[in-house]
């Protein structure tokens, strides 16, 4: 192994990024592409845009502002706000001051906020507005180290608070008075310094802080770029929280290296409209985003005349055959290519343009298992929605499909210089410069994460095929072991159930029980249109969830899912809940993954009822 291709590739990347930091890269980008658009915020019917030279100047002013407030190298700055340019500018401003930025999930309860702020040692917090302050206000007295709270909007009175405008004025004046002091700050930053600390979403116990260095992030960017060859000056949309590693790498760090133009979507309900405006070259969505998009398109298609539906289905069959033929190890026949070209010219290109993906070169998903049927649906439109795989603890992806080398249903091969293997018990292990050094202030948890040989234990069960493509089955701790001793992946059952557009969320259960059951919710966007098309009257989603026709349709959906499962895996009983699950109602994480333990506890009576005679 000492002279393996993997280690040679790793050494080449480490040589390429040696001695460099994100601060160095931002300076180069601003000098070489001063007028390139960097960050655009919604402004009326258009956008308010900063160029890279303007953004870097603002970042240095913010760094000076933090220094003037007493932030020293090594101190932490906490951030909580929606995705907007100020979030990125404040983050990178803290980095240039030698401090450590930490984006905090806006769904954290006040107690979790207090824990994170104390654990990371936040000296200053930058909050978006009153809704964010509401999560901090009741615990401010528990944060003796927090000396200043900067508010973008709705600044309260009192010495502890400061408006964003006043902060920018302070920074501008401080930088003008002594620019050399701030230059010295960012030039003193080293590759081994912590670039950010991100916290796990804390579904059980207190969240764990994951420190990631400049070297971690530069390796991730360099390895990803070698694998995918991302475009220079591409357009993209930032809409997922910066407390999540995927969004942070893709729309905070990567743009600095690729001179990307980031458009901020501050309201998730406007994502569809933003896609139509921006038509991004790069787009990342967690599986739930792709599922919702598919459900909306299916619902729209169902309203069209039958002849048009048949035309679309035929075109999508051609699209699917073409994309499947492009997979690694396969070839596309001239007949399949010709059928695709005809379908694309007649229909598929029009549909892609309608949803904002006519310029898309890189579409990806991660954070949870992506249902294969969702990938196949978008493949039918001529789109490769590729899976990547990683964790906060691995600086994001450590395996990835690419548009040129992919297999649907897998998370791709290891990134360059990354070692991946499967342990005897099926757990996926990885070792590379992407791995965090451990958890902040949690040596016992770090010892469980990283073994003595440097292998990081992901907690996921999976497999590696003969071509090196990795497949993830499920979380090791979440596998269902039935009373009969059968191992079942709940995610696999749930993905089959969610193939029906009416099903918004699904949770499969059956650990130590005689059979599997499921809790389901309606899709709040699709269900109203489905009901209207059938003349079903209702006033609330809860009322609709009790309608006999809806229950009959859900029963049919469960039946279709069961047809694809072995008998021991099949859902024997199910319940449809009256409301959707969201991060705000505590059943989902901020990245829209199921909080299984929360759901198990919250709906224990519902689950138990399905096992009563």
ABEGO torsion letter per residue (X at the ends): XAABAAAAAAAAAAAAABGBBAAAAAAAAAAABAABBABBBBBEABBBBBBAAAAAAAAAAAAAAAAAAGBBBGBBBBBBBBBBAAAAAAAAAAAAAGBBBBBBBAABBAAAAAAAAAAAGBABBBBABAAAAAAAAAAAAABAABABBBBABGBBBEAABBBAAAAAAAAAAAAAABAAAAAAAAAABBAABBABBBBBAGABEBBBBBBBBAAAAAAAAAAAAAAAGBBBGBBBBBABBAABAAAAAAAAAAAAAAGBBBBBBABAAAAAAAAAAAGBABBBBBAAAAAAAAAAAAAAAAABBAAAAAAAAAAAAAAAAAAAAABBGBBBBAAAAAAAAAAAAAAAAAAAAAAGAAABABBBBBGBBBBAAAAAAAAAAGBBBBBBBBBAAAGEBABBBBAABBBBGBAEBBBBGBBBBBBAAGBBBBBBAABBAEBBGBAAAAAAABBAAGBBBAGBBBBBBAAGBBBBABBAAABBBBAAGBBBBAAAAAAAAAABAABABBBBBGBGBABBBBBBBBBAAAAAAAAAAAGBBBABAAAAAABAAAAAAAAAAAAAAAAABBAAABBABBBBBABBBBAAAGABBAAGBBBAAAAAAAAAAAAAAAABX
